[in-house]
Amino acid sequence: MVDTARLSDLWERQWPGCSKLPYLLREELQDRWVRFHTLPDSKRYPGTEAEYDIILARHHTVLTELVTTRTVLVVSAGYSDRPVPPELAGRP
C-alpha cells in the first residue's frame, strides 16, 4: 500500500508548489521535462508481444542510465472513464 501522505510530503519538499498532474508538471518544469518515445515512429501503444519486449528493453536502458541512487520515484499516469481502472491485457 502506498503512503500517499508521505508521498505528497516528499513531492512538496522536492518540487514546492508544483502540480502532480502530468500535463501541468510538463509546463512547470520545462527545463527538466523529457519524453522518451519507446516505439518506432512515436507509436504510443504496443500491439504485439514483440513491441512490449521493445518497450521493456528500452525502459531498462533508460533507467540504467538515469538511476544513480538507491531510492527512485517514478511518476506515471493512467486514465479511465470507469470508477475502477481496467486490467491491462496480458500484463499484471
N, C-alpha and C positions, 0 to 999 in steps of 0.2 A: 504494500500500500504506500502511496506517495504522500508524504507530509507536505500538503500544499501551502500551509502557513510558513513552514521553513523555506520551501522553495521560493515563495513570494518575497520573504525577507532577504534571501540570498540575491534574488534578482534586483531588488531595490538597492541593495548595497553595491552591487556591481554596476548597474545602469540606472542611477537615480532619475526618476521622472520619465523613464522610457516605457512605452506601452509594451505589453506582452503580445499584442496582436501582430502577426507576421507582416501584414501589409503596411501597418504603421511603423513597425520596427525598421523595416527596409528604408522608409523615408527618414526616420530619426537618426539612423546610424549608416548613412550612405557611404561614409568613408571606410566602413568595415564590412559592408554587405557584399556577399558573394553568392552566386548561384552556380551550381555545378550541373551541367547537362550530362546525364548519365547514359543516354541512348543516342544513337546516330540521328542526325537531322533534328535535334532537340525534341525528339519524341518523348512525351511525358509519361506514358504508362506502358509497362511491358505487356506483350500479348502472348508471349511464349515462355516456356521454362528457360530456354537459352537466353532470352532477354533478362529474366530475373537473375540468372547467373552473371550476366554482364554487369548489371547494376550492383550486385553484391561485391563482385571483384573490384569495381571502381570505387565503391564506398570504402572498402577496406584500404585501398591505396590512399585515398584522401585522408582517412583517419590516421593511418600510419605516419603520414607526413605532418599532420596538424597536432596530434596529441603528444604533448610533451610533459604532462603531469599525470599523477595517479587519479585525479578527480576530473571528470569531464561532464559538462552539462550540454545535452543535446536538446534543441528545441525543434519540435515537429508539429505540424498542423494537419488536421484532417477535417473534413466537412461531411455532414449528412443532414438530410431533412427529417430523419427519424429520431425519436427520443433516445433510442439505443443504437449506437453505430453498428453497421453490418460487419460481419466477419469478412476478412479478406479471403477470397477464393484461393485455396491451396497454400495459405500461409497461416502461421499461428497468430 
